[in-house]
Amino acid sequence: MGSLHRLPNELVAHILLFCAFNDILSCQATCRFLHEIITTSSIIQYCIALEISGLEDNPRSELNIPERLELLQRREAAWALFQPNFEQEIPVKNTAVVIYELSGGIYLLSGISRDSINHLRLPSLQNGAIPGWDHIPVIDELLDFGLAVTEHDLIGVLTTSFEDAVSTLQIRFLQLSTGLPHPLSGEPMQFTQHILTDNLGVGIEIVGNLAALVIRDVSFGHHNRDKLLVLDWKRGIIRAELYVESRRYQSAIFLTTEILLVTNAYESCLEIWRIPSDSCESPIICKKPELSLGLPVIHPGFMVSEFACRGAPNPIISSCDTSRPFHSSPTESIMVFHLTISPLHPRVPIPFVFFAHRYTFLEFLSKAELQPEPRSAPVPWSEWGPPKTRWLRARSIPTEWITTTSGQRYAYVSTQAPLPQPVVVLDFNQNHVRRVNANIKNQIFPYHGIFPNEMITTNVADLAKRVWIDESRDTYEKMRVFAEDVGGYLPYVAVKSAQTYGFHGVLMDDERIIGIKKNHVLSGVESIEVIHMG
């Protein structure tokens, strides 16, 4: 210890920044010298708070470290205790919403005519003016759009036209702020499909220079028509085409900038693919993923009819955003899976929702790549799923909205009881689970001693009723759908709002919850309500 005392405090603090937060806290308990350095250093406290919260610093931010630390603490208190900074209602009045997205603080939607994309930037400050809507006109029929707002100010617009039993799918990459062709993009890309327009489904995710495009036939009775294309949007070329022999693809999500997770409903599995390096102009065809992870076995007489996934934020290579001092870590973020199991004979489909961390799939891939021989069959559910996942009965929550997760949190409102209802937020951050669990076992209110007292504006006595932990196993084998125990027991800490809301669904991003209010007469979205957390 004598040698440490001879070093400048600033140098000791800098050395400690290379340690994990658990090790820093252990050092803090060893002696007064280290305790003083650690507790009085803004940069150390900020880094500890980032790691505990599953956040990453934005080096482009113009705020100093003490300002960033205060904003982070206020944000975490707002989410953990459900105490919003402000709420603001924004009129929408769309006759019907066909396609929507929420990303990077931008809310986008299209109407039933599919001839334009309407978007607005959501407020981040209280008492601001109601933001106005901008519009991007669309040529041909709009199918879908994908975003990379934070990274590139980019929107990929997918449209289709139909002639002589052939659907022509076109993708154009535009600058969201102007609606004009993106200055870095290549020429628009076209793909012809022998699929009726009504049966043509698409999905797109954009990260870095790449876009993952799923093209699928939504009709039943096939298992080899769906495509997964990896596009280089800056060059306007197909880098790779990825597929297995039997497939029904619906979603492709970037685990990293070079690894994709793909849902295969036909094989009831998740496929993990490494994107081939860019070595030639012609597309590289890949027919075997690095790893497949099986879903729970279902009983005969049932089939997986829908299987989609979503995770936010996406991995990014760089960010042009200077306003946010931090953002949720993509690697630490939770992924939500929407699974629909249908009887082979016409009856009511059974929807499920389950969750897993993005890093779970990367860890399994790393283990698989260390094996001398690749695995030919999917890893059985019992070998990977139970400790890493958590399942919910989707009949009690709206499943038409999938943009319901950001970072390690998931928001929903119940649809089983009459409105108004509280908003519930599930937090899968295991650091938070352990902290709240310790508070509950010690019979003190949740999050005691975690946030400065001046940041707690909610009724402390009320928290015990609004915050709880779930560590129990799922019991979905009792639904007579699954032939094996689902048994997911990934724990979470939940909080419900003290106030009730008349929302028909909720969306969320890193900064806020968006409450959806429908128009019962027109079946569209009448307004959205921003619940800002920070």
Steps between C-alpha positions, in 0.01 A plus 500: 500500500796728563581508127145607414523794741801630306301521176292808414131448578412571136726215384349257755154599381603442139634152583176410677302583183642184341324285764148361497259681732489205744878516535490878549243459777721234661796739488282769657450278806872430557624831644418867553745608229326310221156569648566874480630486143214283373212681672623850406596428138220601260647296215520183714146547631377563147669188362362288787150634435533433126603138555235429763229652279610324179572830326781624277652847497466723194846656450346760268291648781584858587403459868768468768526189718312633809212610273489160333501323838208708630297440183570126520390480865183697429422281199546177692289626790222602261489157331546295819235684703274596205517871572493676161664835437196613303210374288378648172217399268548532123207468256537248216151450354599235246207311354703179530862421580641230273874533570673672791843531658664672796875550500749766601227728635313492167143365474394394149177360360317453172128506432281252319574657160871408535604803294702692760702467819409744775755566772579734788777548751371431849552761773785466749431821693203602709269784392616479141273568206305208356726367225379515143475210255726463197408290198699291252303419182523140380492373141318167451352314799688529828585165661731591787786724607813459711699761689855591595422848633768536766775361281420635153178711500382217273171337406476202265163507319359177355229525233342253258322490166325201341476403132461170312492292821836646606557733795784749463646606833701823505708640783615861512728642768403856594622766738225520761547871572456598132309212341754506216734217387766452766831655382689181594258249343535309178229471236153371597490119503231281344401136557236302310291244688243249376283584800163671499521847649249406772729212602826698486654575839825685566713618789818705509765587759790739428835509682816664372534449124272195501127435483344163580196452277248218556268426207230245578185340370249530784269232355515150647596174329862579413837474671763626255389832346616746762827690449748677724720745309787701646530826307780755484276807476786738428610303193155380396601131486406169663786382719351164598192279491445284808254212525451139609307247296182509711403844621230750574684820586342808659767702683874555475669695780862615524667354810816686399591686184603167343269242668129446432231323701218363281164351604405182311137406571506187283789343691391654834845639565723805512785510248823690564695600188836666451478740206769412242774755448477716189732317261337533157225677306274193465286396799636229727254215556502348850280199584604413854489726805774494762247391763130415538312515830177303526172618652309286751355190331129538430237226500385335176206687354663842546739708288697823535310738273673830585842565650636856513758676713610851587790655689602860561730672468680345205879477502656808342843573358485874566246760605441855380284579803647750749185565706489174702795449740439123517288225348402142579763242417389290199682194640328528838156567351206265525340345192126433483364207298139478385404137446162379375414131521198388299302176501509314170121495509335842500490631853624810681880553465690525828742795525807508725769755576843408630820690574875437495805724515689565179823388667344158569513414131853635459618288794348184352656578163843544660467164677386327180795635302741347753364151431712278267195409287205725416161386625274364223169530688357788704601517866200362695300749703583325828873563441477876454156652559376468859759708691536757223138586415175627648154438350173694524148408393441735211121485527518749787712756311463660154705311240434734208777726634851353499706817563458446872856450617812713529817413684408248770145626554164395358174694535140386466141566605255221577214440258309263725343767721302813407688823442658695659788278609850561643803469276737221608875503433706182535873552559725202416817671623639240739690763701168669576336166583771420757481846658122502536502140621741599779275793595191279517677233708618770742142631518582845368337673206622412148801697369576633850841668508548472123380845389562835673202593717434820304441292186221294658173684444263205531327381818757266660236312700317428175805339334459165677163464324628611160837320480548123505738227386416182312755216522256208473502251214259529210237224491378502142511124470159513669350662191516169311694662220855410592623142525780600741541743788559854387638582843635847421619671816695809395413735789378855463398791721170664405345837575152618418392861472316659791273665245268312262477580129249444222759347266420222253870418474842646573827540315835597648848620411806584709351823628124461527181295492243575231136435590274414204142627504278353229200649327226239541299637208782519244715217646809717476728678745338819624788621716818396673609601848869544572605389851855632521750332734834642381 
